[in-house]
Amino acid sequence: MTRRTVVHLAVYDTYADWETGHTTAHLSGAGFTVRTVGLTTAPVTTMGGVRIQPDLALAELRPEDSALLILTGAGLWDSGDELAAFARAARGFLDAGVPVAAICGATAGLAREGLLDDRVHTSAVSFYLAATGYGGGERYVDADAVTDGDLITAGPTEPVAFAREVFARLGVYEGAKLNAWYRLFHDSDASAYEVLQG
């Protein structure tokens, strides 16, 4: 079986720009192609006011074509069910054994879809997810980012830890290099740069 090298990044209005920059930049540098997925192919505007033209519509997305689905936070996760289709897509990915990485408000979308009921996970704070009425509260972990099998979750203030978990899951960095990458970008530890270059 050949290694999949396409990562799909969900994009939608109010997308939280800062949450995936480290992840997508370093995945691209490691030979992955990042393709954006919108509800449709109509342009969307991020929280930072950046317009993005999605590469494909959600209806075209297939787990077998992907190495990973990334879902970011957005104000829309908490203001209705407009993004629920992305949570349903995440279910399809997980059912197919393809990883999903969700940060910030996307974790609430996954909670509403029932995807966090039986998986260890994290988010912004436990009561944020509890407000969704989901059944996985006892599996909530107060951590920067959590991986449980094919599911990665993180809170909005942890884009570097989120990226670290994605890199570990996809084998981009491992062991000392993964630790060095995190120390460099999270802790500004200049000594880690040498490890990364080795």
Contact map, one row per residue, 1 for C-alpha under 8 A:
111000000000000000000000000000000000000000000000000000000000000000000000000000000000000000000000000000000000000000000000000000000000000000000000000000000000000000000000000000000000000000000000000000
111100000000000000000000000000000000000000000000000000000000000000000000000000000000000000000000000000000000000000000000000000000000000000000000000000000000000000000000000000000000000000000000000000
111110000000000000000000000000000000000000000000000000000000000000100000000000000000000000000000000000000000000000000000000000000000000000000000000000000000000000000000000000000000000000000000000000
011111000000000000000000000000000000000000000000000000000000000011100000000000000000000000000000000000000000000000000000000000000000000000000000000000000000000000000000000000000000000000000000000000
001111100000000000000000000000111000000000000000000000000000000001100000000000000000000000000000000000000000000000000000000000000000000000000000000000000000000000000000000000000000000000000000000000
000111110000000000000000000000011110000000000000000000000000000011110000000000000000000000000000000000000000000000000000000000000000000000000000000000000000000000000000000000000000000000000000000000
000011111000000000000000000000011110000000000000000000000000000001111100000000000000000000000000000000000000000000000000000000000000000000000000000000000000000000000000000000000000000000000000000000
000001111100000000000000000000000111100000000000000000000000000001111100000000000000000000000000000000000000000000000000000000000000000000000000000000000000000000000000000000000000000000000000000000
000000111110000000000000000000000111100000000000000000000000000000001110000000000000000000000000000000000000000000000000000000000000000000000000000000000000000000000000000000000000000000000000000000
000000011111000000000000000000000001110000000000000000000000000000001111000000000000010000000000000000000000000000000000000000000000000000000000000000000000000000000000000000000000000000000000000000
000000001111101000000000000000000001110000010000000101000000000000000011000000000000000000000000000000000000000000000000000000000000000000000000000000000000000000000000000000000000000000000000000000
000000000111111000000000000000000000011000011100000000000000000000000000010000000000000000000000000000000000000000000000000000000000000000000000000000000000000000000000000000000000000000000000000000
000000000011111000000000000000000000000000011110000000000000000000000000010100000000000000000000000000000000000000000000000000000000000000000000000000000000000000000000000000000000000000000000000000
000000000001111100000000000000000000000000001111000000000000000000000000011100000000000000000000000000000000000000000000000000000000000000000000000000000000000000000000000000000000000000000000000000
000000000011111110000000000000000000000000001110000000000000000000000001111000000000000000000000000000000000000000000000000000000000000000000000000000000000000000000000000000000000000000000000000000
000000000000011111100000000000000000000000000111000000000000000000000001110000000000000000000000000000000000000000000000000000000000000000000000000000000000000000000000000000000000000000000000000000
000000000000001111111000000000000000000000000111000000000000000000000000000000000000000000000000000000000000000000000000000000000000000000000000000000000000000000000000000000000000000000000000000000
000000000000000111111000000000000000000000000000000000000000000000000000000000000000000000000000000000000000000000000000000000000000000000000000000000000000001000000000000000000000000000000000000000
000000000000000111111100000000000000000000000000000000000000000000000001100000000000000000000000000000100000000000000000000000000000000000000000000000000001111000000000000000000000000000000000000000
000000000000000011111111000000000000000000000000000000000000000000000001000000000000000000000000000000000000000000000000000000000000000000000000000000000000001000100000000000000000000000000000000000
000000000000000011111111100000000000000000000000000000000000000000000000000000000000000000000000000000000000000000000000000000000000000000000000000000000000001000000000000000000000000000000000000000
000000000000000000111111110000000000000000000000000000000000000000000000000000000000000000000000000000000000000000000000000000000000000000000000000000000000001100100000000000000000000000000000000000
000000000000000000011111111000000000000000000000000000000000000000000000000000000000000000000000000000000000000000000000000000000000000000000000000000000000001101110110000000000000000000000000000000
000000000000000000011111111100000100000000000000000000000000000000000000000000000000000000000000000000000000000000000000000000000000000000000000000000000000000000000000000000000000000000000000000000
000000000000000000001111111110000000000000000000000000000000000000000000000000000000000000000000000000000000000000000000000000000000000000000000000000000000000000000000000000000000000000000000000000
000000000000000000000111111111000000000000000000000000000000000000000000000000000000000000000000000000000000000000000000000000000000000000000000000000000000000000000000000000000000000000000000000000
000000000000000000000011111111111100000000000000000000000000000000000000000000000000000000000000000000000000000000000000000000000000000000000000000000000000000000000010000100000000000000000000000000
000000000000000000000001111111111100000000000000000000000000000000000000000000000000000000000000000000000000000000000000000000000000000000000000000000000000000000000000000000000000000000000000000000
000000000000000000000000111111110000000000000000000000000000000000000000000000000000000000000000000000000000000000000000000000000000000000000000000000000000000000000000000000000000000000000000000000
000000000000000000000000011111110000000000000000000000000000000000000000000000000000000000000000000000000000000000000000000000000000000000000000000000000000000000000000000100000000000000000000000000
000010000000000000000000001111111000000000000000000000000000000000000000000000000000000000000000000000000000000000000000000000000000000000000000000000000000000000000000000000000000000000000000000000
000011100000000000000000001111111100000000000000000000000000000000000000000000000000000000000000000000000000000000000000000000000000000000000000000000000000000000000000000000000000000000000000000000
000011100000000000000000001100111110000000000000000000000000000000000000000000000000000000000000000000000000000000000000000000000000000000000000000000000000000000000000000000000000000000000000000000
000001111000000000000001001100011111000000000000000000000000000000000000000000000000000000000000000000000000000000000000000000000000000000000000000000000000000000000000000000000000000000000000000000
000001111000000000000000000000001111100000000000000001110000000000000000000000000000000000000000000000000000000000000000000000000000000000000000000000000000000000000000000000000000000000000000000000
000000011110000000000000000000000111110000000000000011110000000000000000000000000000000000000000000000000000000000000000000000000000000000000000000000000000000000000000000000000000000000000000000000
000000011110000000000000000000000011111110000000000001111100100000000000000000000000000000000000000000000000000000000000000000000000000000000000000000000000000000000000000000000000000000000000000000
000000000111000000000000000000000001111111010000000001111100000000000000000000000000000000000000000000000000000000000000000000000000000000000000000000000000000000000000000000000000000000000000000000
000000000001000000000000000000000000111110000000000000001110000000000000000000000000100000000000000000000000000000000000000000000000000000000000000000000000000000000000000000000000000000000000000000
000000000000000000000000000000000000111111000000000001011100000000000000000000000000000000000000000000000000000000000000000000000000000000000000000000000000000000000000000000000000000000000000000000
000000000000000000000000000000000000111111100000000011111000000000000000000000000000000000000000000000000000000000000000000000000000000000000000000000000000000000000000000000000000000000000000000000
000000000000000000000000000000000000010111110000000011000000000000000000000000000000000000000000000000000000000000000000000000000000000000000000000000000000000000000000000000000000000000000000000000
000000000000000000000000000000000000000011111000001111000000000000000000000000000000000000000000000000000000000000000000000000000000000000000000000000000000000000000000000000000000000000000000000000
000000000011100000000000000000000000010001111100001111000000000000000000000000000000000000000000000000000000000000000000000000000000000000000000000000000000000000000000000000000000000000000000000000
000000000001111000000000000000000000000000111111111100000000000000000000000000000000000000000000000000000000000000000000000000000000000000000000000000000000000000000000000000000000000000000000000000
000000000001111110000000000000000000000000011111111100000000000000000000000000000000000000000000000000000000000000000000000000000000000000000000000000000000000000000000000000000000000000000000000000
000000000000111110000000000000000000000000001111110000000000000000000000010000000000000000000000000000000000000000000000000000000000000000000000000000000000000000000000000000000000000000000000000000
000000000000010110000000000000000000000000001111110000000000000000000000000000000000000000000000000000000000000000000000000000000000000000000000000000000000000000000000000000000000000000000000000000
000000000000000000000000000000000000000000001111111000000000000000000000000000000000000000000000000000000000000000000000000000000000000000000000000000000000000000000000000000000000000000000000000000
000000000000000000000000000000000000000000001111111100000000000000000000000000000000000000000000000000000000000000000000000000000000000000000000000000000000000000000000000000000000000000000000000000
000000000000000000000000000000000000000000111100111110000000000000000000000000000000000000000000000000000000000000000000000000000000000000000000000000000000000000000000000000000000000000000000000000
000000000010000000000000000000000000000000111100011111000000000000000000000000000000000000000000000000000000000000000000000000000000000000000000000000000000000000000000000000000000000000000000000000
000000000000000000000000000000000001000011110000001111100000000000000000000000000000000000000000000000000000000000000000000000000000000000000000000000000000000000000000000000000000000000000000000000
000000000010000000000000000000000011110111110000000111111000000000000000000000000000000000000000000000000000000000000000000000000000000000000000000000000000000000000000000000000000000000000000000000
000000000000000000000000000000000011110010000000000011111000000000000000000000000000000000000000000000000000000000000000000000000000000000000000000000000000000000000000000000000000000000000000000000
000000000000000000000000000000000011110110000000000001111101100000000000000000000000000000000000000000000000000000000000000000000000000000000000000000000000000000000000000000000000000000000000000000
000000000000000000000000000000000000111110000000000001111111100000000000000000000000000000000000000000000000000000000000000000000000000000000000000000000000000000000000000000000000000000000000000000
000000000000000000000000000000000000111100000000000000011111100000000000000000000000010000000000000000000000000000000000000000000000000000000000000000000000000000000000000000000000000000000000000000
000000000000000000000000000000000000001000000000000000001111100000000000000000000000000000000000000000000000000000000000000000000000000000000000000000000000000000000000000000000000000000000000000000
000000000000000000000000000000000000000000000000000000011111110000000000000000000000000000000000000000000000000000000000000000000000000000000000000000000000000000000000000000000000000000000000000000
000000000000000000000000000000000000100000000000000000011111111010000000000000000000000000000000000000000000000000000000000000000000000000000000000000000000000000000000000000000000000000000000000000
000000000000000000000000000000000000000000000000000000000001111111000000000000000000000000001000000000000000000000000000000000000000000000000000000000000000000000000000000000000000000000000000000000
000000000000000000000000000000000000000000000000000000000000111111100000000000000000000000011001010000000000000000000000000000000000000000000000000000000000000000000000000000000000000000000000000000
000000000000000000000000000000000000000000000000000000000000011111000000000000000000000000000001010000000000000000000000000000000000000000000000000000000000000000000000000000000000000000000000000000
000101000000000000000000000000000000000000000000000000000000111111100000000000000000000000000000000000000000000000000000000000000000000000000000000000000000000000000000000000000000000000000000000000
000111110000000000000000000000000000000000000000000000000000011111111000000000000000000000000000010000000000000000000000000000000000000000000000000000000000000000000000000000000000000000000000000000
001111110000000000000000000000000000000000000000000000000000001011111000000000000000000000000000011000000000000000000000000000000000000000000000000000000000000000000000010000000000000000000000000000
000001110000000000000000000000000000000000000000000000000000000001111100000000000000000000000000011110000000000000000000000000000000000000000000000000000000000000000000000000000000000000000000000000
000000111100000000000000000000000000000000000000000000000000000001111110000000000000000001001000011110000000000000000000000000000000000000000000000000000000000000000000000000000000000000000000000000
000000111100000000000000000000000000000000000000000000000000000000011111000000000000000000000000000111000000000000000000000000000000000000000000000000000000000000000000000000000000000000000000000000
000000001110000000000000000000000000000000000000000000000000000000001111100000000000010000000000000111100100000000000000000000000000000000000000000000000000000000000000000000000000000000000000000000
000000000110001100110000000000000000000000000000000000000000000000000111110000000000000000000000000001111100000000000000000000000000000000000000000000000000000000000000000000000000000000000000000000
000000000000001100100000000000000000000000000000000000000000000000000011111010000000000000000000000001111110000000000000000000000000000000000000000000000001000000000000000000000000000000000000000000
000000000001111100000000000000000000000000000010000000000000000000000001111111000000000000000000000000011100000000000000000000000000000000000000000000000000000000000000000000000000000000000000000000
000000000000011000000000000000000000000000000000000000000000000000000000111111100000000000000000000000001000000000000000000000000000000000000000000000000000000000000000000000000000000000000000000000
000000000000110000000000000000000000000000000000000000000000000000000000011111111110000000000000000000000000000000000000000000000000000000000000000000000000000000000000000000000000000000000000000000
000000000000000000000000000000000000000000000000000000000000000000000000111111111111000000000000000000001101100000000000000000000000000000000000000000000000000000000000000000000000000000000000000000
000000000000000000000000000000000000000000000000000000000000000000000000011111110000000000000000000000001001000000000000000000000000000000000000000000000000000000000000000000000000000000000000000000
000000000000000000000000000000000000000000000000000000000000000000000000001111111000000000000000000000000000000000000000000000000000000000000000000000000000000000000000000000000000000000000000000000
000000000000000000000000000000000000000000000000000000000000000000000000000111111110000000000000000000000000000000000000000000000000000000000000000000000000000000000000000000000000000000000000000000
000000000000000000000000000000000000000000000000000000000000000000000000000110111111000000000000000000000000000000000000000000000000000000000000000000000000000000000000000000000000000000000000000000
000000000000000000000000000000000000000000000000000000000000000000000000000110011111100000000000000000000000000000000000000000000000000000000000000000000000000000000000000000000000000000000000000000
000000000000000000000000000000000000000000000000000000000000000000000000000110011111111000000000000000000000100000000000000000000000000000000000000000000000000000000000000000000000000000000000000000
000000000000000000000000000000000000000000000000000000000000000000000000000010001111111100000000000000000000100010000000000000000000000000000000000000000000000000000000000000000000000000000000000000
000000000000000000000000000000000000001000000000000000000000000000000000000000000111111110000000000000000000000000000000000000000000000000000000000000000000000000000000000000000000000000000000000000
000000000100000000000000000000000000000000000000000000000100000000000010000000000011111111000000000000000000000000000000000000000000000000000000000000000000000000000000000000000000000000000000000000
000000000000000000000000000000000000000000000000000000000000000000000000000000000011111111100000000000000100110010000000000000000000000000000000000000000000000000000000000000000000000000000000000000
000000000000000000000000000000000000000000000000000000000000000000000000000000000001111111110000000000000000000010000000000000000000000000000000000000000000000000000000000000000000000000000000000000
000000000000000000000000000000000000000000000000000000000000000000000000000000000000111111111000000000000000000000000000000000000000000000000000000000000000000000000000000000000000000000000000000000
000000000000000000000000000000000000000000000000000000000000000000001000000000000000011111111100000100000000010000000000000000000000000000000000000000000000000000000000000000000000000000000000000000
000000000000000000000000000000000000000000000000000000000000000000000000000000000000001111111110000000000000000010100000000000000000000000000000000000000000000000000000000000000000000000000000000000
000000000000000000000000000000000000000000000000000000000000001000000000000000000000000111111111000000000000000000000000000000000000000000000000000000000000000000000000000000000000000000000000000000
000000000000000000000000000000000000000000000000000000000000011000001000000000000000000011111111111100000000000000000000000000000000000000000000000000000000000000000000000000000000000000000000000000
000000000000000000000000000000000000000000000000000000000000000000000000000000000000000001111111111100000000000000000000000000000000000000000000000001100000000000000000000000000000000000000000000000
000000000000000000000000000000000000000000000000000000000000000000000000000000000000000000111111110000000000000000000000000000000000000000000000000000000000000000000000000000000000000000000000000000
000000000000000000000000000000000000000000000000000000000000001100000000000000000000000000011111110000000000000000000000000000000000000000000000000000000000000000000000000000000000000000000000000000
000000000000000000000000000000000000000000000000000000000000000000000000000000000000000000001111111000000000000000000000000000000000000000000000000001000000000000000000000000000000000000000000000000
000000000000000000000000000000000000000000000000000000000000001101111000000000000000000000001111111100000000000000000000000000000000000000000000000001000000000000000000000000000000000000000000000000
000000000000000000000000000000000000000000000000000000000000000000111000000000000000000000001100111110000000000000000000000000000000000000000000000011110000000000000000000000000000000000000000000000
000000000000000000000000000000000000000000000000000000000000000000011110000000000000000001001100011111000000000000000000000000000000000000000000000001110000000000000000000000000000000000000000000000
000000000000000000000000000000000000000000000000000000000000000000011110000000000000000000000000001111100000000000000000000000000000000000000000000000111000000000000100000000000000000000000000000000
000000000000000000000000000000000000000000000000000000000000000000000111100000000000000000000000000111110110000000000000000000000000000000000000000000111100000000000000000000000000000000000000000000
000000000000000000100000000000000000000000000000000000000000000000000011100000000000000000000000000011111110000000000000001000000000000000000000000000001111000001000000000000000000000000000000000000
000000000000000000000000000000000000000000000000000000000000000000000001110000000000000000000000000001111111000000000000001100000000000000000000000000000111000000000000000000000000000000000000000000
000000000000000000000000000000000000000000000000000000000000000000000001111011000000000000000000000000111111100000000000001000000000000000000000000000000001000000000000000000000000000000000000000000
000000000000000000000000000000000000000000000000000000000000000000000011110010000000001000000000000001111111110000000000000000000000000000000000000000000000000000000000000000000000000000000000000000
000000000000000000000000000000000000000000000000000000000000000000000000100000000000000000000000000001111111111000000000011000001000000000000000000000001100000000000000000000000000000000000000000000
000000000000000000000000000000000000000000000000000000000000000000000000000011000000000000000000000000011111111100000000000000011001000000000000000000000000000000000000000000000000000000000000000000
000000000000000000000000000000000000000000000000000000000000000000000000000010000011001000000000000000001111111110000000000000000000000000000000000000000000000000000000000000000000000000000000000000
000000000000000000000000000000000000000000000000000000000000000000000000000000000000001001000000000000000111111111110000000000000000000000000000000000000000000000000000000000000000000000000000000000
000000000000000000000000000000000000000000000000000000000000000000000000000000000000000000000000000000000011111111111000000000001001010100000000000000000000000000000000000000000000000000000000000000
000000000000000000000000000000000000000000000000000000000000000000000000000000000000000000000000000000000001111111100000000000000001110000000000000000000000000000000000000000000000000000000000000000
000000000000000000000000000000000000000000000000000000000000000000000000000000000001001100100000000000000000111111100000000000000000000000000000000000000000000000000000000000000000000000000000000000
000000000000000000000000000000000000000000000000000000000000000000000000000000000000000000000000000000000000011111111000000000000000011000000000000000000000000000000000000000000000000000000000000000
000000000000000000000000000000000000000000000000000000000000000000000000000000000000000000100000000000000000011111111110000000000000000000000000000000000000000000000000000000000000000000000000000000
000000000000000000000000000000000000000000000000000000000000000000000000000000000000000000000000000000000000011001111111100000000000011100100000000000000000000000000000000000000000000000000000000000
000000000000000000000000000000000000000000000000000000000000000000000000000000000000000000000000000000000000001001111110000000000000011110100000000000000000000000000000000000000000000000000000000000
000000000000000000000000000000000000000000000000000000000000000000000000000000000000000000000000000000000000000000111111000000000000000100100000000000000000000000000000000000000000000000000000000000
000000000000000000000000000000000000000000000000000000000000000000000000000000000000000000000000000000000000000000111111100000000000000100100000000100100000000000000000000000000000000000000000000000
000000000000000000000000000000000000000000000000000000000000000000000000000000000000000000000000000000000000000000010111110000000000000000111000011100000000000000000000000000000000000000000000000000
000000000000000000000000000000000000000000000000000000000000000000000000000000000000000000000000000000000000000000010011111000000000000000111000111100011100000000000000000000000000000000000000000000
000000000000000000000000000000000000000000000000000000000000000000000000000000000000000000000000000000000010000000000001111111000000000000011111110000001110000000000000000000000000000000000000000000
000000000000000000000000000000000000000000000000000000000000000000000000000000000000000000000000000000111010000000000000111111011000000000000100100000001111000000000000000000000000000000000000000000
000000000000000000000000000000000000000000000000000000000000000000000000000000000000000000000000000000010000000000000000011111010000000000000000000000000111100000000000000000000000000000000000000000
000000000000000000000000000000000000000000000000000000000000000000000000000000000000000000000000000000000000000000000000011111111000000000000100000000000010000000000000000000000000000000000000000000
000000000000000000000000000000000000000000000000000000000000000000000000000000000000000000000000000000000000000000000000011111111100000010010100000000000000000000000000000000000000000000000000000000
000000000000000000000000000000000000000000000000000000000000000000000000000000000000000000000000000000000000000000000000000011111110000000000000000000000000000000000000000000000000000000000000000000
000000000000000000000000000000000000000000000000000000000000000000000000000000000000000000000000000000000001000000000000001111111111000000000000000000000000000000000000000000000000000000000000000000
000000000000000000000000000000000000000000000000000000000000000000000000000000000000000000000000000000000011001000000000001011111111110010000000000000000000000000000000000000000000000000000000000000
000000000000000000000000000000000000000000000000000000000000000000000000000000000000000000000000000000000000000000000000000001111111110010000000000000000000000000000000000000000000000000000000000000
000000000000000000000000000000000000000000000000000000000000000000000000000000000000000000000000000000000000000000000000000000111111110000000000000000000000000000000000000000000000000000000000000000
000000000000000000000000000000000000000000000000000000000000000000000000000000000000000000000000000000000001001100000000000000011111110000000000000000000000000000000000000000000000000000000000000000
000000000000000000000000000000000000000000000000000000000000000000000000000000000000000000000000000000000000000100000000000000001111111000000000000000000000000000000000000000000000000000000000000000
000000000000000000000000000000000000000000000000000000000000000000000000000000000000000000000000000000000000001101011000000000001111111110000000000000000000000000000000000000000000000000000000000000
000000000000000000000000000000000000000000000000000000000000000000000000000000000000000000000000000000000000000001011000000000000000111110000000000000000000000000000000000000000000000000000000000000
000000000000000000000000000000000000000000000000000000000000000000000000000000000000000000000000000000000000001000011110000000000000011111110000000000000000000000000000000000000000000000000000000000
000000000000000000000000000000000000000000000000000000000000000000000000000000000000000000000000000000000000000000001000000001001100011111110000000000000000000000000000000000000000000000000000000000
000000000000000000000000000000000000000000000000000000000000000000000000000000000000000000000000000000000000000000000000000000000000000111110000000000000000000000000000000000000000000000000000000000
000000000000000000000000000000000000000000000000000000000000000000000000000000000000000000000000000000000000000000011111100000000000000111111000000000000000000000000000000000000000000000000000000000
000000000000000000000000000000000000000000000000000000000000000000000000000000000000000000000000000000000000000000000001110001000000000111111100000000000000000000000000000000000000000000000000000000
000000000000000000000000000000000000000000000000000000000000000000000000000000000000000000000000000000000000000000000001110000000000000000111110010000000000000000000000000000000000000000000000000000
000000000000000000000000000000000000000000000000000000000000000000000000000000000000000000000000000000000000000000000000011011000000000000011111000000000000000000000000000000000000000000000000000000
000000000000000000000000000000000000000000000000000000000000000000000000000000000000000000000000000000000000000000000000010000000000000000001111110000000100000000000000000000000000000000000000000000
000000000000000000000000000000000000000000000000000000000000000000000000000000000000000000000000000000000000000000000000010000000000000000000111110000000110010011000000000000000000000000000000000000
000000000000000000000000000000000000000000000000000000000000000000000000000000000000000000000000000000000000000000000000111000000000000000000011111000011110010011001000000000000000000000000000000000
000000000000000000000000000000000000000000000000000000000000000000000000000000000000000000000000000000000000000000000001110000000000000000001011111100011100000000001000000000000000000000000000000000
000000000000000000000000000000000000000000000000000000000000000000000000000000000000000000000000000000000000000000000001100000000000000000000000111111111000000000001000000000000000000000000000000000
000000000000000000000000000000000000000000000000000000000000000000000000000000000000000000000000000000000000000000000011100000000000000000000000011111110000000000000000000000000000000000000000000000
000000000000000000000000000000000000000000000000000000000000000000000000000000000000000000000000001000000000000000000000000000000000000000000000001111100000000000000000000000000000000000000000000000
000000000000000000000000000000000000000000000000000000000000000000000000000000000000000000000100111100000000000000000000000000000000000000000000001111110000000000000000100000000000000000000000000000
000000000000000000000000000000000000000000000000000000000000000000000000000000000000000000000100001111000000000000000010000000000000000000000000001111111000000000000000000000000000000000000000000000
000000000000000000000000000000000000000000000000000000000000000000000000000000000000000000000000001111000000000000000000100000000000000000000000111101111100000001001100000000000000000000000000000000
000000000000000000000000000000000000000000000000000000000000000000000000000000000000000000000000000011100010000000000000111000000000000000000000111000111110000001000000000000000000000000000000000000
000000000000000000000000000000000000000000000000000000000000000000000000000000000000000000000000000001110010000000000000111100000000000000000011110000011111011011000000000000000000000000000000000000
000000000000000000000000000000000000000000000000000000000000000000000000000000000000000000000000000000110000000000000000011110000000000000000001100000001111111000000000000000000000000000000000000000
000000000000000000100000000000000000000000000000000000000000000000000000100000000000000000000000000000111000000000000000001100000000000000000000000000000111111000000000000000000000000000000000000000
000000000000000000100000000000000000000000000000000000000000000000000000000000000000000000000000000000000000000000000000000100000000000000000000000000000011111000000000000000000000000000000000000000
000000000000000000100000000000000000000000000000000000000000000000000000000000000000000000000000000000000000000000000000000000000000000000000001100000000111111111000000000000000000000000000000000000
000000000000000001111110000000000000000000000000000000000000000000000000000000000000000000000000000000000000000000000000000000000000000000000000000000000111111111100000000000000000000000000000000000
000000000000000000000110000000000000000000000000000000000000000000000000000000000000000000000000000000000000000000000000000000000000000000000000000000000000011111110000000000000000010011000000000000
000000000000000000000000000000000000000000000000000000000000000000000000000000000000000000000000000000000000000000000000000000000000000000000001100000000100011111111000000000000000010001000000000000
000000000000000000000010000000000000000000000000000000000000000000000000000000000000000000000000000000100000000000000000000000000000000000000001100000011100011111111100000000000000000000000000000000
000000000000000000010110000000000000000000000000000000000000000000000000000000000000000000000000000000000000000000000000000000000000000000000000000000000000001111111110000000000000000000000000000000
000000000000000000000010000000000000000000000000000000000000000000000000000000000000000000000000000000000000000000000000000000000000000000000000000000000000000111111111000000000100110000000000000000
000000000000000000000000000000000000000000000000000000000000000000000000000000000000000000000000000000000000000000000000000000000000000000000000111000010000000011111111100000000000000000000000000000
000000000000000000000010000000000000000000000000000000000000000000000000000000000000000000000000000010000000000000000000000000000000000000000000000000010000000001111111110000000000000000000000000000
000000000000000000000010001000000000000000000000000000000000000000000000000000000000000000000000000000000000000000000000000000000000000000000000000000000000000000111111111111000100000000000000000000
000000000000000000000000000000000000000000000000000000000000000000000000000000000000000000000000000000000000000000000000000000000000000000000000000000000000000000011111111111000100000000000000000000
000000000000000000000000000000000000000000000000000000000000000000000000000000000000000000000000000000000000000000000000000000000000000000000000000001000000000000001111111100000000000000000000000000
000000000000000000000000000000000000000000000000000000000000000000100000000000000000000000000000000000000000000000000000000000000000000000000000000000000000000000000111111100000000000000000000000000
000000000000000000000000000000000000000000000000000000000000000000000000000000000000000000000000000000000000000000000000000000000000000000000000000000000000000000000011111111000000000000000000000000
000000000000000000000000001001000000000000000000000000000000000000000000000000000000000000000000000000000000000000000000000000000000000000000000000000000000000000000011111111000000000000000000000000
000000000000000000000000000000000000000000000000000000000000000000000000000000000000000000000000000000000000000000000000000000000000000000000000000000000000000000000011001111101100000000000000000000
000000000000000000000000000000000000000000000000000000000000000000000000000000000000000000000000000000000000000000000000000000000000000000000000000000000000000000000011001111111110000000000000000000
000000000000000000000000000000000000000000000000000000000000000000000000000000000000000000000000000000000000000000000000000000000000000000000000000000000000000000000000000011111110000000000000000000
000000000000000000000000000000000000000000000000000000000000000000000000000000000000000000000000000000000000000000000000000000000000000000000000000000000000000000000000000001111111000000000000001000
000000000000000000000000000000000000000000000000000000000000000000000000000000000000000000000000000000000000000000000000000000000000000000000000000000000000000000000000000011111111100000000000001100
000000000000000000000000000000000000000000000000000000000000000000000000000000000000000000000000000000000000000000000000000000000000000000000000000000000000000000010011000011111111110000000000000000
000000000000000000000000000000000000000000000000000000000000000000000000000000000000000000000000000000000000000000000000000000000000000000000000000000000000000000000000000001111111111000000000000000
000000000000000000000000000000000000000000000000000000000000000000000000000000000000000000000000000000000000000000000000000000000000000000000000000000000000000000000000000000011111111100000001101100
000000000000000000000000000000000000000000000000000000000000000000000000000000000000000000000000000000000000000000000000000000000000000000000000000000000000000000010000000000001111111110000001100100
000000000000000000000000000000000000000000000000000000000000000000000000000000000000000000000000000000000000000000000000000000000000000000000000000000000000000110010000000000000111111111100000000000
000000000000000000000000000000000000000000000000000000000000000000000000000000000000000000000000000000000000000000000000000000000000000000000000000000000000000000000000000000000011111111111001000000
000000000000000000000000000000000000000000000000000000000000000000000000000000000000000000000000000000000000000000000000000000000000000000000000000000000000000000000000000000000001111111111111100000
000000000000000000000000000000000000000000000000000000000000000000000000000000000000000000000000000000000000000000000000000000000000000000000000000000000000000100000000000000000000111111111000000000
000000000000000000000000000000000000000000000000000000000000000000000000000000000000000000000000000000000000000000000000000000000000000000000000000000000000000110000000000000000000011111110000000000
000000000000000000000000000000000000000000000000000000000000000000000000000000000000000000000000000000000000000000000000000000000000000000000000000000000000000000000000000000000000011111111000000000
000000000000000000000000000000000000000000000000000000000000000000000000000000000000000000000000000000000000000000000000000000000000000000000000000000000000000000000000000000000000001111111100000000
000000000000000000000000000000000000000000000000000000000000000000000000000000000000000000000000000000000000000000000000000000000000000000000000000000000000000000000000000000000000001110111111100000
000000000000000000000000000000000000000000000000000000000000000000000000000000000000000000000000000000000000000000000000000000000000000000000000000000000000000000000000000000000000000100011111110000
000000000000000000000000000000000000000000000000000000000000000000000000000000000000000000000000000000000000000000000000000000000000000000000000000000000000000000000000000000000000000100001111111000
000000000000000000000000000000000000000000000000000000000000000000000000000000000000000000000000000000000000000000000000000000000000000000000000000000000000000000000000000000000001101100001111111100
000000000000000000000000000000000000000000000000000000000000000000000000000000000000000000000000000000000000000000000000000000000000000000000000000000000000000000000000000000000001100100001111111110
000000000000000000000000000000000000000000000000000000000000000000000000000000000000000000000000000000000000000000000000000000000000000000000000000000000000000000000000000000000000000000000111111111
000000000000000000000000000000000000000000000000000000000000000000000000000000000000000000000000000000000000000000000000000000000000000000000000000000000000000000000000000000011001000000000011111111
000000000000000000000000000000000000000000000000000000000000000000000000000000000000000000000000000000000000000000000000000000000000000000000000000000000000000000000000000000001001100000000001111111
000000000000000000000000000000000000000000000000000000000000000000000000000000000000000000000000000000000000000000000000000000000000000000000000000000000000000000000000000000000000000000000000111111
000000000000000000000000000000000000000000000000000000000000000000000000000000000000000000000000000000000000000000000000000000000000000000000000000000000000000000000000000000000000000000000000011111
